[in-house]
Amino acid sequence: MFKPKLPPYKKVLFSAKPYSAAFLNSLFKKLPERPRPFLGALTAEYDQGLLFLFILQSEIYAAGGWLDGTSRSLTLHEYFQILAKLDKVQLSLWESDPIYLKCLLGLLQKAPTTQATTDLVSIEGLLERLKHDSGENLLILRKAGEYNFFYFLRKKLVEAYFAAADKNTKEDSMEESLLSYVYTVGASSPIDLLLYSDLKVSGALDAYSSPISEGIVDYFLSPCPQLILITPQGAVQKIIIHKGIFTIGRSKENDLMLDDALVSRMHATLRQEGTDFVLEDEKSRNGVFVNGKTISHVKLSDGDKIQIGGFKLQFLFSDSPQAVPNKAAAVVGDETIVRTDMHLLDGKARRQPRCWLEVVDGPLRGCRFEISEVKTVLGRSQADVVLKDLKVSRQHATIEWMEEGYRYIDHGSTNGSFINDQRVTTYMLSTGDMIKLGNTELKVTIEVLGKD
């Protein structure tokens, strides 16, 4: 399996320690006791990949890594759940300087603004352009699995990190070392060039903000609650609650934005209190209903049914994929109406395979939407799948079920639709496709149907 070769770390505190929950619980209990706040990462290496747990000021900040050859960002719950299921994991803890850590986080969290090879792009021309850019840029040169980082800030090349430490000699400037690498290593075959102009990295949505009484591993292995949302149009969305305080309302500043005139700008708050979750009405105009009764403040139980405006929700403690039923359930009063996956196409009954969109980057990172209708609209508002992203048009695109499969159709959006880094107007979707709308990136999963 593919594993990247990254620039060497500043200082390795320990390496090749076998994973155990007891060991990690002890490590993160002792980390805040160090004389200086710790800045670095915990690396977990196994046969199929490489995982990182980023630590800032001695507290867990974010996670990500290479899984089955693909780099991606992870929530902390995902990281610990993946780690607990792996065999023969070797842990290493290393210190870093903040720029190196930001480069690695940028690689895992962001999509490159420019991607090319050195035979297509003049490296001298690119460097000259960066010398006139007053912003923050990360240039990555990649070849044969080796990643080399070059960090630019306010028109200057500030830091260079080579996968092979001997590439950056004291006699050469960082720019000379960069050019030397391109002309020597790239002489036989081109080098991949990745430029990131947006380096605003962020912490995981489920990073804890208060002391954890139990062990850190047990905390993140515990079930993560979720909401199953049914929109007024009947589309079903799965929303993972990764925060201790989760707001719901019509305003885009909320964690869950419900675009409905019956919903107040700040309508309700879902708050974690110890092991309990409490739903509170924020003095909304039209109220909050739980199991058909109006509430002002209530402790939620697994399976509770909530209504806010025209939206219906169900609260679940489990975050496993099995928590979403095979058939979408819409709650109406005390009844549950089950919508089947059968649709009449050309007068014939045909089973529609289930399709999911997982937000892997963007304001709603961690959310999972189920596409259950023949036509599903994606957009910033007035849509079946509402994306809290100002660069997404109000009705950006449609995913339409056809006999041939799921077809993506752009609605002439302002900023366009990109699938697998290519701009598209229409596209037949497959499992693993990556859709980028504005600052939001979604991964497509389509159910594989068995033969009848």
C-alpha angles and dihedrals in degrees: 000000000000117000122175124239105223132188111279117271122248097244131354112215095185137346142195095021112158114244121254131155090232092054093051093044089054093045095053092043091056098039096082089052092067114113091241128038109262122240118184142066145276112233121206113194124189138157096276102036156334128264131195130203108193118214124197123181088353092301129107109258111169144338139216144126146145116314118181089344096308124109117223146151119254137200114238091249089054092048096053093041091052091046093051091055097050128098126222098008118177117206127207128180119205139173122230143183114251095249094055090048091049091050092053092046090049091053092053099039104036139060116229116257089211126027122178143118129263092249090062100040127052106236091202090052091049092050090049090052092050090051088064095045112098092193135079121281138174119205116193122192111197131185132159091351094310116128121201119188126211116182120201124191127176096347095314136104098234103173138013124195118187124195087223105054094208092064093080106063125185091236094061129064117238090255092050090050091050093051092044090054092051094048097044105034092034094050094090098039136353123278122230112247119204120181121191114192094172111065099162097134121186141201122254115280090236097048106138118245099190134049116284114224097196125054116295092239093051090048094056095039091057115100115279112222123237143188123227104210124200112194123214087258090057099251116142124224130183114214121189115214103222097160135075090224115037119180128206127196150106095278118092089231090075124095088236114032115200110192101210132119088226091061119084120230089252103020110159144351128220107205132185114226109181106303092339131087119215127196115208129189109228093213091280121184097237102029137229122274125204117187088346096307127106113243140186098189127001139163108236125229127203109281098018113158118226131191124196115172108311093338124098122202138181122207117221130177095208122082096191118122088241089067089078106076121236087243121046112248121208116196116222116174107305093336132087117215113202115210110206125218092242119112130177109241117177089344094303129107111241131174114240113215115232118255129196133194115205116196105226096170135017139051093317097043109162096030120123123204125196117215103214104153132081087242123025122182120215119200151112094275141351087039139117091234107039114202115196093221124120091208091060116089120240091254102015105166147337130235107208127191112226133169088262093051139268115340123198116213123187114217095216090277121192096241099029135228124276124195117186088349093303122112110239141180096189128011138167106234128226134182111282096027113141116219118197120196115172106310093339123098121190130191117216123223120179123190116247107230120217121227116269 
